Amino acid sequence: MFLQSKMTRIALLALCMITGIPLLFAWGAWGHKHINRAAVFALPESMRIFYYNHIDFITEGSVVPDLRRGLLNDKNEGPRHYIDIEDFHIPVAAFPKTPGEAYAKYDSTFLNKSGYLPWYIQNITEKLTTAFKQRSKSDILFLSAELGHYVGDAHMPLHTASNFNGQLSGQKGVHALWESTIPELFGDTYNFKTAPARYLADLPAETWNIIAHAHSLEDSLLANESQVRKNFTADNMYRKDAQGNTVLSYNQPVYSDEYARQFNTAMGGMVVQQLRLSIADVANFWYTAWVNAGSPDLLSLDDPHLTQQNEINYQLEYKAWNEGKLLNLSSRDE
């Protein structure tokens, strides 16, 4: 299982080196991998053991949607990751709740510009339900990893806003600071244990609850960053290399660790709170799709020897998760 994880990572990194295209992640590679991996342990045992048998695929597969966008330049991928609430000029409560309602009301040109993340989450959940009904192991695993990515994106406040990178308010770079720099700096202190997965009786309503809550945090996020900015100058705001030059990532300055610390403190734990909500909701969506499919027996899809082989590691990782920790991933794991 762990060999598969290493091979997957090597293949992805090799592809990046060959193409020369940078990896661009929402929530950061760190965030998506930790969210998907932690969500496995929040599942009921009848699902958890099957998902654990393939936990490295679920973990590494969490970043595939961003690879399609960044490496393959898939034009269809971008708008699946966000929704610019302001572009619609209506309150969140007035949005079409289901994909059918949305696609009937808005044309594809508009949605491709302003995003359709909440409706795409519902589409993928329906596909996962079908995969469970058909007992298609490969589809279950692929769609579970994919769904985890988009549900995670929905919890990032700037994925719901037109001012997605602070570019409209003189705060360019705040997106990566919030979703990548802060989790990587402080992730070793996070508690990854969440409540057991629960059934979502109204998927559209739950999806929009996630979006509405994330969007409600945008103003606070930007206001806190603006306040922290007053404590720094261009000389100490960004990371410096050994020669004293500003460190760049994708042609943007990287904020210093001290800047990230003060911003994280000012937000009062917003990042870890949203990450924990992501973990819980990823497990909820997986579980709901499985229940809606009739709760099929998943362990029968695996060779019993695979489950036996993983038993010791499973017990160790599940015990660690119950103590709030994740094994086999570190705060700097890319």
C-alpha positions, 0 to 999 in steps of 0.5 A: 500500500505504501509502495503504491503511494510512493510510486504515485508521488514519483510519477506526479513529480516526474510529470511536473519535471517533464512538462515544466508546469508548476503544481497549483493546489487549492487548500495546498497539496498538504491540505487536500491530502490531510483532509482526505486521509483523515476523513477515512477514519471518520467513516463507519467500520463497514466503510472504513476498512475498505477505504483504509485498504486504499488510503494512499490512493485516496490521499494522493488522488485528492490533488488530481483535480488540480493536476488536470487544471495545472498540468493538462490545462483542462479548460473545463476544470477551473470553474469546478473549484469555485463560485464567485458569489458576487457575480450572481447579484443575489443572496446566497439563499436565492441561488438555485439549489440543484444542478438542474435548476442552475443549468436551466437558469444560467448559460455555460459561458456565465458559469464557466466564468463565475464557477459552479462548485456547489453544483459540481459537488452534487454531480460527483456525489450522484456519480459516486452513489451510482458507482456504489450501486454498481459495485465498481471498485475503481470508480468508487475510489476515483470518485471518492478522492475527487469528491473529497477535493471539491468538498474541501475547496468549498470550505475555503472562503476565497473559493466563494469570492470574486476577490479570490486572491485579494487582487481587488483589495491590494492583498494579492497573495492572501489565498496561498497564505491562508490555505497553504502557508498557514497549514504547513506551518501549524499543521503538526498542532492540528487535531484531525479527529472529527465526529463520526460520519453522518447521513445528509438527508438533504444534499443540496441544502447541506452543500449550500450551508457549506458555501454560505458559511465559507462565504460569511468568513471572507470579510473577516479573513481580509480584514484580519490580513489588512490589519496584520499588514500594518505591522510589517514593511516590505523588508520583513513581510516576505521570506528571504533567501540566503542572499537576502532576496525575496523568495518567490513562488509562481512569480509571487512573493512568499510571506514570512513565517512571522507574518503567517503567525500573526495572521493566523492568530488574528483569525482565531483559528479559522484555518484549522476550523475550516479544515476540520469541517472539511474532514467531517463533510468529506466523510459525510458525503462519502457516507451519504452516497454509500447509504443512498446506494443501499449500503453495499458490502465493500470489503467483498470487493477486496481480496481478504489477504489485502485486509489482513495484510493491512490490519496492523497498520490500520490499527496503528493509524486508527488509534493515532487518529482517535488521538487527533494525529495522522501517521504517514503524513507530515506538516511539510508533506508535499 
